Amino acid sequence: MSVKIITEIASSHNGDPKIVDYLTRKHISSKSHYLKYQIFKSSNLINRKDKNFKKFKTIEINYDIWKSLINKYKKKTNLILEAFDQESYYFCRKFKKDVDLKISTSEIDNFEIIEDALKNFKGKIFLNVSGYDFSFIKKIINNYFNNKTKKKLIILYGYQGFPSKPKDLRLRLFDYFKNQKITYGYSDHSHFGFSEDFLSLMPYVLEKKISYFEKHICKKIGKSTPDYISSLNTRDFIKFVKIISKYNELKISTNLKNSNAEKKYSKIMHKFAFAKRNIESNETLNKNDIIFLRTSMQKGLRREQLDFRKKICSTKFIRNGALLKKSNCIL
């Protein structure tokens, strides 16, 4: 199964549209499959009296700028717009024919949005179920996944723990999604860079047969940048895309027979029988008469072909140091 990569800019733009533009161009050059913009209005997302309200207000990008960026890039890459509040959802809906939609964990319990999106969006709809208990996740699947919607709806799991630790992730959810025969993906929020957590998780989640792998990207790792804690910088992100591309291209043989390449390796690495002394014609050989060595001659007898519990005779004179072959031995 081919894994598609979602480039997650999140809030690493720090409220600067120029950084959004820069990261978008880097995404396009990386050949990642999807790019995701997070759309929110602070007053609809977080309580004004909350200590984090000012921080969100600082990184908020207004709808006019988002509109300009979306129109600029919607035909150059596969865009996903992620709505974090109902007003932002209706803004995203204006592009329903040109983009895919992600409904954030902040709005996934807003069934009005899910139902409206199913009616209006032409493309895919990604549902972030992170943070919800298993009974709610089953409710979402039972309520909205059916034969008509299964090709349209995708479940994404993986929460932002600033960063998330592998031991805290419910990756067995992927087994449940697979049994339900729905499409699903992983949103990685492990420690920034090619960290031990990220590298150890990557093969595990790929083995879970995910269809999508979402990863944060930022211009430069640094504490002043929101969401840096679970991001790859642009250079490492390009490496990550190449790794997944190689994974998608892998063709693993199911044949138990040696491939031609492995046969070649065998001829180079395995040892063959050589005479340790002059051996007369019709002489019986024993272990002490033979030494096993590597050789580029490649057509001699191997160790497993010589069973000294049985009589082995030479058919002709074999000079000291010569390769033993089927033509000069009776096995």
Backbone as numpy.savetxt, mean C-alpha at the origin, in Angstrom:
# Nx Ny Nz CAx CAy CAz Cx Cy Cz
-4.98 -7.79 -6.36 -5.83 -6.59 -6.36 -4.95 -5.34 -6.36
-5.24 -4.40 -7.22 -4.47 -3.16 -7.31 -4.88 -2.19 -6.20
-3.89 -1.58 -5.55 -4.14 -0.63 -4.47 -4.00 0.78 -5.02
-5.01 1.61 -4.80 -4.98 2.99 -5.26 -4.60 3.91 -4.09
-3.77 4.89 -4.38 -3.28 5.80 -3.34 -4.07 7.09 -3.35
-4.45 7.52 -2.15 -5.11 8.82 -1.97 -4.12 9.76 -1.29
-3.78 10.84 -1.96 -2.91 11.86 -1.38 -3.75 12.75 -0.48
-3.43 12.76 0.79 -4.20 13.51 1.79 -3.43 14.77 2.18
-3.88 15.93 1.68 -3.23 17.19 2.06 -3.63 17.59 3.47
-4.88 17.27 3.85 -5.40 17.61 5.19 -5.20 19.09 5.44
-4.65 19.44 6.61 -4.44 20.85 6.95 -2.97 21.24 6.90
-2.15 20.43 6.23 -0.72 20.72 6.17 -0.41 21.96 5.32
-1.42 22.50 4.67 -1.25 23.75 3.93 -1.16 24.96 4.85
-1.55 24.78 6.12 -1.46 25.85 7.12 -2.28 27.08 6.73
-3.33 26.85 5.93 -4.19 27.95 5.52 -3.69 28.73 4.32
-2.60 28.27 3.71 -1.98 28.99 2.59 -2.34 28.31 1.27
-3.14 28.95 0.42 -3.53 28.35 -0.86 -2.33 28.03 -1.76
-1.24 28.79 -1.62 -0.05 28.52 -2.43 0.54 27.15 -2.09
0.45 26.77 -0.83 0.96 25.46 -0.43 0.04 24.37 -0.96
-1.28 24.62 -0.94 -2.22 23.67 -1.55 -1.85 23.45 -3.01
-1.59 24.54 -3.71 -1.23 24.47 -5.12 0.07 23.69 -5.31
1.06 23.97 -4.47 2.36 23.29 -4.54 2.18 21.79 -4.31
1.45 21.42 -3.26 1.26 20.01 -2.93 0.43 19.30 -4.01
-0.50 20.02 -4.62 -1.29 19.44 -5.71 -0.40 19.10 -6.89
0.51 20.00 -7.23 1.42 19.74 -8.34 2.35 18.58 -8.03
2.80 18.49 -6.79 3.65 17.37 -6.38 2.87 16.05 -6.44
1.62 16.11 -6.05 0.75 14.93 -6.14 0.65 14.45 -7.58
0.40 15.37 -8.50 0.24 15.02 -9.90 1.52 14.38 -10.44
2.67 14.95 -10.07 3.94 14.40 -10.55 4.25 13.04 -9.94
3.69 12.77 -8.77 3.94 11.48 -8.08 3.18 10.32 -8.72
2.15 10.63 -9.49 1.26 9.64 -10.11 0.41 8.88 -9.09
0.19 9.50 -7.94 -0.79 8.99 -7.00 -2.16 9.06 -7.67
-3.07 8.18 -7.27 -4.34 8.03 -8.01 -5.37 9.11 -7.69
-5.44 9.53 -6.43 -6.45 10.50 -6.00 -5.80 11.58 -5.13
-6.37 12.77 -5.18 -5.97 13.86 -4.30 -7.19 14.31 -3.51
-6.99 14.49 -2.20 -8.13 14.87 -1.37 -7.92 16.24 -0.73
-8.94 17.08 -0.88 -8.99 18.37 -0.19 -10.00 18.27 0.95
-9.62 18.78 2.11 -10.55 18.84 3.24 -11.22 20.21 3.26
-12.55 20.21 3.24 -13.32 21.45 3.20 -14.08 21.61 4.51
-13.87 22.74 5.18 -14.62 22.97 6.42 -14.77 24.48 6.66
-15.77 24.78 7.46 -15.94 26.13 7.96 -15.87 26.03 9.48
-14.93 26.71 10.07 -14.63 26.54 11.50 -15.85 26.71 12.39
-16.69 27.69 12.08 -17.85 27.96 12.93 -18.86 26.83 12.88
-18.80 25.99 11.85 -19.69 24.83 11.74 -19.02 23.53 12.23
-17.74 23.65 12.57 -16.98 22.46 12.92 -16.69 22.37 14.41
-16.34 23.50 15.02 -15.87 23.48 16.41 -16.47 24.65 17.19
-16.75 24.40 18.44 -17.34 25.43 19.30 -16.40 26.64 19.39
-16.98 27.82 19.25 -16.18 29.05 19.27 -15.41 29.24 20.57
-15.93 28.66 21.65 -15.26 28.82 22.95 -14.17 27.77 23.18
-14.09 26.82 22.26 -13.07 25.78 22.39 -11.68 26.37 22.18
-10.70 25.85 22.92 -9.33 26.37 22.84 -8.72 26.22 21.44
-9.26 25.28 20.65 -8.71 25.04 19.32 -9.41 25.82 18.21
-10.43 26.60 18.58 -11.19 27.30 17.54 -10.30 28.24 16.72
-9.46 29.02 17.38 -8.60 29.98 16.68 -7.63 29.26 15.74
-7.17 28.10 16.18 -6.24 27.33 15.34 -6.93 26.90 14.05
-8.18 26.42 14.16 -8.92 26.01 12.97 -9.25 27.21 12.09
-9.55 28.33 12.71 -9.88 29.54 11.96 -8.67 30.00 11.15
-7.48 29.83 11.72 -6.25 30.25 11.05 -5.98 29.43 9.79
-6.31 28.15 9.84 -6.00 27.28 8.69 -7.19 27.11 7.74
-8.29 27.76 8.04 -9.47 27.67 7.18 -9.23 28.39 5.86
-9.62 27.76 4.76 -9.54 28.36 3.43 -10.97 28.59 2.95
-11.25 29.78 2.47 -12.64 30.10 2.13 -13.09 29.41 0.84
-14.39 29.38 0.67 -14.98 28.63 -0.44 -14.54 29.16 -1.81
-14.36 30.47 -1.94 -13.98 31.03 -3.24 -12.61 30.51 -3.68
-11.69 30.42 -2.72 -10.35 29.91 -3.05 -10.43 28.42 -3.40
-11.20 27.69 -2.61 -11.38 26.26 -2.91 -11.99 26.09 -4.30
-12.96 26.91 -4.61 -13.60 26.82 -5.93 -12.58 27.00 -7.05
-11.70 27.99 -6.87 -10.67 28.26 -7.87 -9.72 27.07 -8.02
-9.30 26.49 -6.89 -8.38 25.35 -6.92 -9.04 24.11 -7.53
-10.29 23.88 -7.16 -11.02 22.71 -7.69 -11.18 22.82 -9.20
-11.58 23.99 -9.66 -11.77 24.19 -11.10 -10.44 24.08 -11.86
-9.36 24.47 -11.20 -8.04 24.42 -11.83 -7.56 22.98 -12.03
-7.89 22.11 -11.07 -7.29 20.78 -11.08 -8.26 19.62 -11.30
-9.55 19.89 -11.37 -10.52 18.79 -11.43 -10.37 17.92 -12.68
-9.78 18.47 -13.73 -9.59 17.69 -14.96 -8.15 17.16 -15.09
-7.32 17.50 -14.11 -5.92 17.08 -14.17 -5.62 15.91 -13.24
-6.53 15.63 -12.32 -6.36 14.52 -11.39 -7.72 14.10 -10.87
-7.77 12.96 -10.20 -9.01 12.53 -9.56 -9.12 13.21 -8.20
-10.08 14.10 -8.08 -10.23 14.88 -6.85 -11.29 14.26 -5.94
-10.95 14.22 -4.64 -11.93 13.87 -3.61 -12.09 15.09 -2.71
-13.32 15.51 -2.49 -13.58 16.59 -1.54 -14.16 15.97 -0.28
-13.55 16.32 0.86 -14.02 15.79 2.14 -14.73 16.89 2.92
-16.02 16.68 3.16 -16.83 17.69 3.86 -16.85 17.41 5.36
-16.56 18.44 6.15 -16.52 18.30 7.61 -17.73 18.92 8.30
-18.64 19.50 7.51 -19.87 20.07 8.07 -20.89 20.14 6.95
-22.14 20.35 7.32 -23.22 20.28 6.34 -23.13 21.39 5.30
-22.77 22.58 5.74 -22.65 23.68 4.78 -21.53 23.39 3.76
-20.43 22.85 4.24 -19.32 22.50 3.35 -19.72 21.38 2.41
-20.56 20.47 2.89 -21.05 19.40 2.01 -21.80 20.00 0.83
-22.68 20.96 1.09 -23.45 21.55 -0.01 -22.56 22.35 -0.95
-21.45 22.88 -0.42 -20.46 23.50 -1.31 -19.84 22.43 -2.21
-19.45 21.32 -1.62 -18.85 20.22 -2.40 -19.82 19.68 -3.45
-21.09 19.69 -3.12 -22.09 19.15 -4.04 -22.16 19.92 -5.35
-21.69 21.16 -5.35 -21.67 21.94 -6.59 -20.78 21.30 -7.65
-19.87 20.44 -7.21 -18.93 19.80 -8.12 -19.24 18.30 -8.28
-20.47 17.95 -8.04 -20.88 16.54 -7.96 -20.60 15.72 -9.21
-20.51 16.40 -10.36 -20.26 15.68 -11.62 -18.78 15.48 -11.89
-17.94 16.22 -11.16 -16.51 16.25 -11.48 -15.61 15.65 -10.42
-16.13 15.44 -9.21 -15.28 14.98 -8.12 -15.94 13.82 -7.39
-15.13 13.14 -6.59 -15.65 12.15 -5.65 -15.80 12.84 -4.29
-16.51 12.18 -3.40 -16.80 12.77 -2.09 -16.31 11.86 -0.97
-15.78 12.49 0.07 -15.54 11.76 1.31 -16.33 12.44 2.41
-17.08 11.64 3.16 -17.82 12.17 4.31 -16.99 11.87 5.54
-16.59 12.93 6.23 -15.66 12.78 7.35 -16.33 12.10 8.54
-15.50 11.67 9.47 -16.02 11.05 10.68 -16.89 12.02 11.48
-16.67 13.33 11.27 -17.49 14.34 11.96 -18.93 14.36 11.47
-19.16 13.85 10.25 -20.49 13.93 9.65 -21.06 12.56 9.25
-20.34 11.49 9.56 -20.78 10.18 9.11 -22.08 9.74 9.78
-22.41 10.33 10.93 -23.68 10.01 11.58 -24.79 10.95 11.12
-24.47 11.81 10.15 -25.47 12.69 9.55 -26.04 11.96 8.33
-27.05 11.13 8.56 -27.57 10.27 7.50 -28.19 11.05 6.36
-28.60 12.27 6.65 -29.16 13.13 5.60 -28.13 13.38 4.51
-26.86 13.58 4.92 -25.80 13.82 3.94 -25.52 12.56 3.12
-25.45 11.41 3.79 -25.18 10.16 3.07 -26.25 9.92 2.01
-27.51 10.07 2.42 -28.61 9.81 1.49 -28.64 10.81 0.34
-28.33 12.07 0.64 -28.30 13.09 -0.41 -27.15 12.83 -1.37
-26.00 12.42 -0.82 -24.83 12.14 -1.67 -25.09 10.98 -2.61
-25.75 9.95 -2.12 -26.07 8.79 -2.97 -26.96 9.19 -4.13
-27.81 10.16 -3.92 -28.71 10.62 -4.98 -28.02 11.54 -5.98
-27.04 12.31 -5.50 -26.52 13.40 -6.31 -25.13 13.20 -6.90
-24.24 12.55 -6.17 -22.86 12.44 -6.67 -22.74 11.34 -7.71
-22.09 11.69 -8.80 -21.92 10.76 -9.90 -20.84 9.72 -9.58
-19.80 10.15 -8.87 -18.65 9.29 -8.62 -18.73 8.53 -7.31
-17.55 8.24 -6.76 -17.44 7.43 -5.55 -17.73 8.26 -4.31
-18.19 7.57 -3.28 -18.43 8.20 -1.98 -17.68 7.40 -0.92
-16.71 8.05 -0.28 -15.90 7.42 0.75 -16.48 7.76 2.11
-16.64 6.75 2.96 -17.21 6.95 4.29 -16.15 6.64 5.35
-15.81 7.65 6.14 -14.82 7.47 7.19 -15.51 7.02 8.48
-15.33 5.75 8.84 -16.02 5.19 10.01 -15.13 5.17 11.26
-13.97 5.78 11.18 -13.03 5.76 12.30 -13.64 6.39 13.55
-13.37 5.75 14.68 -13.84 6.27 15.97 -15.18 5.72 16.41
-15.91 5.11 15.48 -17.24 4.57 15.83 -17.13 3.11 16.25
-18.02 2.70 17.13 -17.97 1.32 17.59 -18.49 0.39 16.50
-18.25 -0.88 16.72 -18.53 -1.89 15.69 -20.02 -1.94 15.35
-20.87 -1.73 16.33 -22.32 -1.80 16.07 -22.76 -0.67 15.13
-22.15 0.51 15.28 -22.50 1.62 14.39 -21.98 1.35 12.98
-20.77 0.82 12.89 -20.21 0.50 11.57 -21.10 -0.51 10.84
-21.55 -1.53 11.57 -22.45 -2.51 10.96 -23.75 -1.85 10.52
-24.22 -0.89 11.31 -25.46 -0.17 10.96 -25.29 0.59 9.64
-24.15 1.27 9.49 -23.87 1.99 8.25 -23.87 1.04 7.06
-23.21 -0.08 7.23 -23.11 -1.06 6.13 -24.48 -1.66 5.82
-25.22 -2.04 6.85 -26.54 -2.64 6.64 -27.53 -1.66 6.01
-27.41 -0.39 6.39 -28.36 0.61 5.91 -28.09 1.08 4.48
-26.80 1.15 4.12 -26.47 1.84 2.87 -25.76 0.99 1.82
-25.23 -0.16 2.20 -24.54 -0.98 1.23 -25.48 -2.06 0.70
-25.75 -1.98 -0.59 -26.57 -3.00 -1.25 -26.04 -3.20 -2.66
-26.70 -4.00 -3.43 -26.20 -4.32 -4.78 -26.08 -3.09 -5.67
-26.92 -2.10 -5.43 -26.90 -0.89 -6.25 -25.79 0.07 -5.83
-25.46 0.08 -4.54 -24.51 1.09 -4.02 -23.10 0.56 -3.79
-22.91 -0.77 -3.81 -21.60 -1.33 -3.45 -20.47 -0.86 -4.35
-20.77 -0.55 -5.59 -19.73 -0.07 -6.50 -19.43 1.41 -6.27
-20.32 2.08 -5.57 -20.20 3.52 -5.37 -19.61 3.86 -4.00
-19.94 3.06 -3.00 -19.54 3.35 -1.62 -18.25 2.63 -1.24
-17.37 3.35 -0.55 -16.11 2.78 -0.05 -15.97 3.13 1.42
-15.65 2.13 2.23 -15.38 2.35 3.65 -13.89 2.65 3.84
-13.58 3.70 4.59 -12.20 3.99 4.97 -12.07 3.91 6.48
-11.00 3.25 6.93 -10.74 3.17 8.37 -9.28 3.53 8.65
-9.08 4.28 9.72 -7.76 4.69 10.16 -7.86 6.09 10.75
-7.68 6.21 12.05 -7.95 7.49 12.70 -6.66 8.24 13.03
-6.79 9.56 13.16 -5.66 10.43 13.49 -5.47 10.48 14.99
-4.45 9.79 15.48 -4.17 9.77 16.92 -3.03 10.68 17.30
-2.51 11.42 16.33 -1.43 12.42 16.53 -0.19 11.87 17.22
0.48 10.84 16.70 0.04 9.95 15.63 -0.69 8.75 16.21
-1.19 7.88 15.32 -1.85 6.65 15.76 -0.81 5.55 15.97
-0.97 4.81 17.06 -0.06 3.70 17.34 -0.67 2.39 16.81
0.14 1.53 16.22 -0.38 0.28 15.65 -1.24 -0.53 16.61
-0.85 -0.58 17.88 -1.59 -1.39 18.85 -3.00 -0.87 19.10
-3.26 0.38 18.73 -4.58 0.98 18.98 -5.52 0.88 17.79
-5.04 0.33 16.68 -5.85 0.24 15.47 -6.63 -1.07 15.42
-7.86 -1.01 14.95 -8.71 -2.21 14.81 -8.60 -2.73 13.37
-7.45 -3.22 13.00 -7.24 -3.63 11.62 -7.99 -4.91 11.26
-8.51 -5.60 12.26 -9.34 -6.77 11.96 -10.69 -6.36 11.33
-10.99 -5.08 11.41 -12.20 -4.60 10.71 -12.13 -4.93 9.22
-10.90 -4.93 8.67 -10.76 -5.23 7.25 -11.24 -6.64 6.92
-11.06 -7.56 7.85 -11.56 -8.93 7.64 -13.08 -8.93 7.54
-13.70 -8.12 8.40 -15.17 -8.01 8.37 -15.63 -7.39 7.05
-14.96 -6.31 6.63 -15.33 -5.65 5.37 -15.19 -6.62 4.20
-14.12 -7.41 4.21 -13.90 -8.38 3.14 -15.02 -9.41 3.11
-15.42 -9.89 4.29 -16.50 -10.89 4.36 -17.82 -10.32 3.88
-17.99 -9.00 4.07 -19.21 -8.34 3.61 -19.18 -8.02 2.11
-18.02 -8.29 1.50 -17.84 -8.08 0.05 -18.06 -6.62 -0.34
-17.49 -5.73 0.50 -17.55 -4.32 0.18 -16.12 -3.81 -0.08
-16.02 -2.66 -0.72 -14.72 -2.07 -1.01 -14.27 -1.24 0.19
-12.99 -1.37 0.54 -12.50 -0.68 1.74 -11.05 -0.24 1.56
-10.65 0.70 2.40 -9.29 1.22 2.35 -8.79 1.61 3.72
-7.51 1.90 3.77 -6.83 2.24 5.02 -6.31 3.67 4.96
-6.61 4.44 6.00 -6.10 5.80 6.13 -4.99 5.80 7.17
-3.75 5.93 6.71 -2.62 5.81 7.63 -2.33 7.13 8.34
-2.17 7.02 9.67 -1.83 8.18 10.49 -0.72 7.83 11.47
0.20 6.96 11.02 1.31 6.59 11.88 2.35 7.70 11.89
3.34 7.56 12.75 4.35 8.60 12.97 4.99 9.03 11.66
5.28 10.35 11.56 5.72 10.93 10.29 6.97 10.26 9.71
7.08 10.39 8.38 8.21 9.83 7.66 8.12 8.32 7.52
9.22 7.72 7.04 9.28 6.26 6.95 9.65 5.70 8.31
8.76 5.88 9.26 9.00 5.47 10.64 8.84 3.96 10.77
9.29 3.43 11.89 9.14 1.99 12.14 7.67 1.59 12.14
6.82 2.43 12.73 5.38 2.13 12.76 4.81 2.06 11.35
5.16 3.05 10.53 4.63 3.10 9.17 5.11 1.90 8.36
6.41 1.60 8.44 6.97 0.51 7.64 6.49 -0.85 8.10
6.23 -1.00 9.40 5.74 -2.29 9.89 4.26 -2.48 9.58
3.50 -1.39 9.54 2.07 -1.48 9.24 1.80 -1.71 7.75
2.64 -1.15 6.90 2.35 -1.15 5.47 2.16 -2.56 4.90
3.09 -3.51 5.12 2.83 -4.86 4.57 1.63 -5.54 5.18
1.35 -5.24 6.46 0.22 -5.87 7.13 -1.10 -5.44 6.50
-1.26 -4.13 6.28 -2.53 -3.66 5.71 -2.66 -4.06 4.25
-1.54 -4.16 3.54 -1.61 -4.62 2.15 -2.08 -6.07 2.08
-1.66 -6.87 3.07 -2.11 -8.27 3.13 -3.62 -8.36 3.40
-4.19 -7.31 3.94 -5.63 -7.29 4.22 -6.46 -6.98 2.98
-5.80 -6.90 1.83 -6.47 -6.73 0.54 -7.26 -5.42 0.45
-6.65 -4.35 0.98 -7.27 -3.04 0.86 -7.27 -2.60 -0.60
-8.23 -1.77 -0.96 -8.28 -1.23 -2.32 -7.75 0.20 -2.38
-7.71 0.88 -1.21 -7.24 2.26 -1.15 -6.29 2.43 0.03
-5.27 3.24 -0.19 -4.29 3.54 0.86 -4.15 5.06 0.90
-4.67 5.66 1.97 -4.65 7.11 2.10 -3.49 7.53 2.99
-2.70 8.51 2.53 -1.55 8.94 3.30 -1.39 10.45 3.25
-1.09 11.04 4.42 -0.87 12.49 4.51 0.42 12.89 3.81
0.40 14.09 3.25 1.57 14.67 2.61 1.75 16.10 3.09
2.99 16.52 3.25 3.23 17.92 3.62 4.48 18.42 2.90
4.62 19.72 2.84 5.76 20.33 2.15 7.05 20.05 2.89
7.00 20.20 4.21 8.19 19.98 5.04 7.76 19.57 6.43
8.36 18.50 6.91 8.05 18.05 8.27 8.49 19.12 9.26
7.58 19.54 10.12 7.92 20.55 11.11 6.76 20.80 12.04
7.06 21.10 13.28 6.03 21.22 14.29 5.08 22.39 14.05
5.48 23.34 13.20 4.61 24.48 12.95 3.51 24.14 11.95
3.62 22.98 11.32 2.66 22.60 10.28 1.61 21.66 10.84
0.33 22.00 10.74 -0.71 21.08 11.20 -0.64 19.76 10.44
-0.91 18.68 11.13 -0.95 17.34 10.55 0.42 16.81 10.10
1.51 17.54 10.42 2.83 17.03 10.06 3.11 15.68 10.73
2.51 15.47 11.91 2.87 14.33 12.76 2.63 12.99 12.09
1.75 12.94 11.08 1.47 11.67 10.40 1.69 11.78 8.89
2.55 12.70 8.48 2.75 12.96 7.05 4.06 12.41 6.53
4.11 12.27 5.22 5.36 12.10 4.49 5.65 13.42 3.78
6.92 13.83 3.76 7.23 15.00 2.94 7.12 14.60 1.47
7.15 15.58 0.59 6.86 15.31 -0.82 7.84 14.31 -1.43
9.12 14.41 -1.05 10.13 13.49 -1.60 9.84 12.04 -1.18
9.55 11.85 0.12 9.25 10.50 0.61 7.92 9.99 0.09
6.98 10.91 -0.13 5.68 10.48 -0.67 5.85 9.90 -2.07
6.70 10.52 -2.87 6.95 10.01 -4.22 7.54 8.61 -4.14
8.44 8.37 -3.17 8.99 7.03 -2.96 7.89 6.05 -2.57
7.00 6.49 -1.70 5.89 5.65 -1.26 5.02 5.23 -2.43
4.71 6.18 -3.32 3.89 5.87 -4.50 4.59 4.83 -5.37
5.90 4.96 -5.52 6.66 3.99 -6.33 6.61 2.60 -5.69
6.70 2.55 -4.36 6.65 1.27 -3.66 5.31 0.57 -3.91
4.21 1.34 -3.78 2.89 0.76 -4.01 2.72 0.36 -5.47
3.28 1.15 -6.38 3.21 0.81 -7.80 3.92 -0.51 -8.07
5.08 -0.70 -7.44 5.81 -1.97 -7.58 4.99 -3.12 -7.00
4.35 -2.87 -5.88 3.49 -3.89 -5.26 2.37 -4.28 -6.21
1.75 -3.28 -6.84 0.66 -3.56 -7.78 1.12 -4.36 -8.99
2.39 -4.17 -9.37 2.92 -4.83 -10.57 3.46 -6.23 -10.29
3.61 -6.57 -9.00 4.19 -7.87 -8.65 3.38 -9.03 -9.23
4.09 -9.95 -9.84 3.46 -11.16 -10.35 4.13 -12.34 -9.65
3.47 -12.84 -8.63 4.03 -13.93 -7.83 3.64 -15.27 -8.45
4.65 -16.07 -8.76 4.39 -17.38 -9.37 3.74 -18.33 -8.38
2.77 -19.07 -8.86 2.15 -20.12 -8.03 2.69 -21.50 -8.41
3.68 -21.51 -9.33 4.26 -22.76 -9.81 5.29 -23.28 -8.80
5.24 -24.57 -8.49 6.21 -25.15 -7.57 7.52 -25.52 -8.27
7.53 -25.50 -9.59 8.74 -25.79 -10.34 9.64 -24.55 -10.38
10.95 -24.80 -10.45 11.90 -23.69 -10.54 11.64 -22.85 -11.78
11.73 -21.55 -11.64 11.71 -20.68 -12.80 13.06 -20.79 -13.50
13.15 -20.28 -14.72 14.43 -20.30 -15.44 15.48 -19.51 -14.68
15.06 -18.42 -14.04 15.99 -17.60 -13.27 16.53 -18.36 -12.07
15.66 -19.12 -11.42 16.11 -19.89 -10.25 16.98 -21.08 -10.67
16.70 -21.65 -11.85 17.55 -22.72 -12.37 18.96 -22.20 -12.63
19.04 -20.97 -13.14 20.33 -20.35 -13.39 21.08 -20.13 -12.08
20.34 -19.68 -11.08 20.93 -19.49 -9.74 21.46 -20.81 -9.20
20.68 -21.88 -9.40 21.06 -23.21 -8.92 22.39 -23.64 -9.53
22.56 -23.41 -10.81 23.79 -23.83 -11.49 25.01 -23.06 -10.98
24.77 -21.83 -10.55 25.88 -21.00 -10.05 26.22 -21.33 -8.60
25.19 -21.55 -7.78 25.38 -21.64 -6.34 25.57 -23.06 -5.81
25.01 -24.05 -6.49 25.11 -25.42 -5.98 26.44 -26.06 -6.38
26.82 -27.10 -5.64 28.11 -27.75 -5.88 27.96 -29.03 -6.70
29.04 -29.36 -7.42 29.08 -30.54 -8.28 30.28 -31.40 -7.90
30.21 -32.67 -8.30 31.24 -33.64 -7.90 32.46 -33.58 -8.82
33.65 -33.54 -8.19 34.93 -33.58 -8.91 35.78 -34.71 -8.34
36.59 -35.34 -9.19 37.49 -36.41 -8.74 38.65 -35.83 -7.95
38.95 -36.46 -6.80 40.08 -36.03 -5.97 41.37 -36.76 -6.35
41.25 -37.75 -7.24 42.42 -38.52 -7.69 42.11 -39.09 -9.06
43.08 -39.68 -9.68 42.82 -40.38 -10.94 41.97 -41.62 -10.65
40.90 -41.80 -11.40 39.99 -42.94 -11.20 40.01 -43.78 -12.47
40.33 -45.07 -12.30 40.43 -45.97 -13.46 39.04 -46.35 -13.96
38.98 -46.80 -15.19 37.72 -47.28 -15.76 37.22 -48.50 -14.99
35.90 -48.52 -14.77 35.21 -49.61 -14.06 35.61 -49.70 -12.57
36.15 -48.62 -12.04 36.52 -48.61 -10.62 35.31 -48.18 -9.79
35.14 -48.81 -8.60 34.07 -48.41 -7.68 34.51 -47.17 -6.91
33.61 -46.17 -6.86 33.93 -44.90 -6.20 33.38 -44.89 -4.78
34.05 -44.16 -3.90 33.52 -43.92 -2.56 33.61 -42.42 -2.24
33.10 -42.04 -1.11 33.02 -40.61 -0.75 34.38 -39.94 -0.77
35.40 -40.65 -0.34 36.73 -40.05 -0.24 37.36 -39.75 -1.58
36.78 -40.29 -2.65 37.31 -40.05 -3.99 36.79 -38.75 -4.61
35.85 -38.11 -3.91 35.11 -37.00 -4.53 35.13 -35.76 -3.63
35.21 -34.60 -4.25 35.02 -33.32 -3.56 33.93 -32.55 -4.31
33.10 -31.83 -3.58 32.01 -31.07 -4.19 32.39 -29.59 -4.24
32.32 -29.03 -5.43 32.74 -27.65 -5.66 31.75 -26.95 -6.60
31.68 -25.64 -6.49 30.93 -24.86 -7.48 31.70 -24.85 -8.80
30.96 -24.74 -9.90 31.61 -24.69 -11.21 30.71 -24.00 -12.22
31.31 -23.40 -13.21 30.54 -22.79 -14.30 30.28 -23.79 -15.42
30.84 -25.04 -15.28 30.63 -26.06 -16.32 29.19 -26.57 -16.34
28.57 -26.67 -15.18 27.11 -26.77 -15.04 26.45 -28.08 -15.50
27.18 -29.06 -15.97 26.52 -30.28 -16.42 27.04 -31.52 -15.70
27.51 -31.33 -14.49 28.02 -32.45 -13.72 26.98 -33.04 -12.79
27.46 -33.98 -11.96 26.59 -34.64 -10.99 26.58 -33.87 -9.67
25.40 -33.74 -9.11 25.24 -33.06 -7.83 25.26 -34.06 -6.69
25.37 -33.51 -5.49 25.45 -34.34 -4.30 24.24 -35.27 -4.17
23.03 -34.72 -4.45 21.82 -35.52 -4.25 21.69 -36.65 -5.27
22.50 -36.60 -6.35 22.45 -37.64 -7.36 23.37 -38.83 -7.04
24.23 -38.65 -6.05 25.21 -39.69 -5.72 24.86 -40.35 -4.38
24.34 -41.53 -4.45 23.97 -42.29 -3.24 25.02 -43.38 -3.01
25.92 -43.12 -2.07 27.03 -44.04 -1.86 26.64 -45.31 -1.10
25.37 -45.41 -0.75 24.89 -46.67 -0.18 24.74 -47.71 -1.29
24.73 -47.21 -2.52 24.67 -48.08 -3.69 26.02 -48.03 -4.42
26.26 -49.01 -5.26 27.52 -49.08 -5.99 27.55 -48.04 -7.11
28.62 -47.23 -7.13 28.81 -46.23 -8.18 30.14 -46.55 -8.87
30.10 -46.79 -10.17 31.30 -47.18 -10.92 31.61 -46.16 -12.01
32.88 -46.01 -12.29 33.30 -45.19 -13.42 33.16 -45.99 -14.71
32.80 -45.36 -15.79 32.68 -46.05 -17.09 33.92 -45.82 -17.94
34.77 -44.89 -17.53 36.00 -44.57 -18.27 37.00 -43.95 -17.30
38.18 -43.73 -17.75 39.20 -43.09 -16.92 38.79 -41.65 -16.62
38.87 -41.29 -15.33 38.53 -39.92 -14.91 39.77 -39.30 -14.28
40.25 -38.24 -14.88 41.47 -37.60 -14.39 41.22 -36.84 -13.08
42.22 -36.77 -12.23 42.16 -36.00 -10.99 41.74 -34.55 -11.29
40.69 -34.08 -10.60 40.19 -32.71 -10.81 39.11 -32.60 -11.86
38.78 -33.73 -12.53 37.75 -33.69 -13.58 36.34 -33.74 -12.98
35.39 -33.16 -13.70 33.99 -33.14 -13.29 33.35 -34.51 -13.53
32.65 -35.02 -12.55 31.92 -36.28 -12.72 30.59 -35.99 -13.42
30.33 -36.84 -14.46 29.12 -36.65 -15.24 28.40 -38.00 -15.40
27.19 -37.93 -15.87 26.45 -39.18 -16.13 27.17 -39.99 -17.21
27.90 -39.33 -18.07 28.58 -40.02 -19.17 29.82 -40.79 -18.70
30.36 -40.48 -17.51 31.54 -41.21 -17.05 31.31 -41.99 -15.76
30.03 -42.11 -15.36 29.68 -42.85 -14.14 28.42 -43.69 -14.35
28.39 -44.84 -13.66 27.16 -45.64 -13.60 26.58 -45.46 -12.19
25.37 -44.89 -12.09 24.76 -44.59 -10.79 23.88 -45.74 -10.34
